[in-house]
Amino acid sequence: MKKKNPLLCTSFWRDDNLIVKNVSDFLLTNDILNSFLYLSMADKENKKMKNGFNEMIEVLSENEKRQLVWSSDYTKKAEHSDNAEISASIGLKKWSDYLIKRVSTINIIQLTIV
């Protein structure tokens, strides 16, 4: 039996890049997100998966907002079945860095106001 992976695997290419289009529309109508997003793709993934991933990165790049901090990586030596396991610690580290920076920024703003 194949091991189940609890991390999200989104196929951005499905349904003619529907998820990418929905994210693009969402970003155009939402300015304040205060969120962090990490995306990773196995470097040994197939072409249609990589194309969808690249489309999503393009949408995020074109609609950058200060409130949405995002990061993406191609996971070296990873395949579809092990990408999440390999890249999870990278994503958690980047999320941790984001949270530390956010708390530091909030503390600086509070000091300035006081």
C-alpha positions as CSV (number, residue, x, y, z in Angstrom):
1,M,0.0,0.0,0.0
2,K,1.3,3.4,-1.0
3,K,1.9,5.9,1.9
4,K,-0.6,8.7,2.0
5,N,0.7,12.2,2.1
6,P,-1.2,14.8,4.2
7,L,0.2,17.7,2.3
8,L,-1.7,19.4,-0.5
9,C,-0.9,18.4,-4.1
10,T,-2.6,20.8,-6.5
11,S,-2.5,20.1,-10.2
12,F,-2.6,23.7,-11.5
13,W,-2.9,22.4,-15.1
14,R,-6.2,20.6,-14.6
15,D,-9.3,22.0,-16.3
16,D,-7.3,24.4,-18.5
17,N,-5.5,26.0,-15.5
18,L,-8.8,26.7,-13.7
19,I,-7.1,27.1,-10.3
20,V,-4.5,29.5,-11.8
21,K,-7.4,31.6,-13.2
22,N,-9.3,31.6,-10.0
23,V,-6.2,32.7,-8.0
24,S,-5.6,35.5,-10.5
25,D,-9.2,36.7,-10.1
26,F,-8.9,36.4,-6.3
27,L,-5.7,38.4,-6.2
28,L,-7.1,41.2,-8.3
29,T,-10.0,41.7,-5.9
30,N,-8.3,41.2,-2.5
31,D,-5.7,43.7,-1.5
32,I,-5.2,42.8,2.2
33,L,-4.3,39.1,2.6
34,N,-1.6,39.1,5.4
35,S,-0.7,35.6,4.4
36,F,2.2,33.4,3.4
37,L,2.1,30.8,0.6
38,Y,4.8,28.2,-0.2
39,L,4.7,26.2,-3.4
40,S,7.1,23.5,-4.4
41,M,7.4,21.3,-7.5
42,A,9.5,18.2,-7.9
43,D,12.2,18.8,-10.5
44,K,11.5,15.4,-11.9
45,E,7.9,16.1,-12.5
46,N,6.2,15.8,-15.9
47,K,5.9,18.7,-18.3
48,K,2.2,19.5,-17.8
49,M,2.7,19.7,-14.0
50,K,5.7,22.0,-14.5
51,N,3.8,24.2,-17.0
52,G,0.9,24.6,-14.5
53,F,3.3,25.4,-11.7
54,N,5.1,28.0,-13.8
55,E,1.7,29.6,-14.8
56,M,0.9,29.9,-11.1
57,I,4.3,31.5,-10.3
58,E,3.7,33.9,-13.2
59,V,0.3,34.9,-11.8
60,L,1.7,35.4,-8.3
61,S,4.6,37.5,-9.8
62,E,2.2,39.7,-11.8
63,N,-0.1,40.3,-8.9
64,E,2.4,40.8,-6.1
65,K,0.9,42.5,-3.1
66,R,2.9,43.4,0.0
67,Q,0.4,41.5,2.2
68,L,0.9,38.2,0.4
69,V,4.3,36.9,0.9
70,W,5.0,33.8,-1.2
71,S,7.9,31.6,-2.2
72,S,8.4,28.8,-4.6
73,D,11.0,26.2,-5.3
74,Y,11.7,23.3,-7.6
75,T,12.8,20.5,-5.3
76,K,16.0,19.0,-6.5
77,K,16.1,15.2,-7.0
78,A,12.4,15.0,-6.0
79,E,9.6,13.1,-7.8
80,H,5.9,13.5,-7.6
81,S,5.6,10.9,-4.8
82,D,8.2,12.4,-2.5
83,N,8.2,16.1,-3.2
84,A,6.0,17.1,-0.3
85,E,8.1,15.0,2.1
86,I,11.3,16.5,0.9
87,S,10.1,20.1,0.6
88,A,7.9,20.4,3.7
89,S,10.8,21.4,6.0
90,I,11.9,24.0,3.5
91,G,8.4,25.5,3.4
92,L,8.1,25.4,7.2
93,K,11.5,27.2,7.5
94,K,10.3,29.9,5.1
95,W,7.0,30.2,6.9
96,S,8.9,30.5,10.2
97,D,11.1,33.3,8.8
98,Y,7.9,35.1,7.5
99,L,6.3,34.9,11.0
100,I,9.5,36.1,12.7
101,K,9.7,39.1,10.3
102,R,6.0,39.8,10.7
103,V,6.2,39.9,14.5
104,S,9.4,42.1,14.3
105,T,7.6,44.5,12.0
106,I,4.5,44.6,14.3
107,N,6.8,45.3,17.3
108,I,8.6,48.1,15.4
109,I,5.2,49.7,14.5
110,Q,4.0,49.4,18.1
111,L,7.2,51.1,19.3
112,T,6.8,53.9,16.8
113,I,3.2,54.5,17.9
114,V,4.0,54.5,21.6
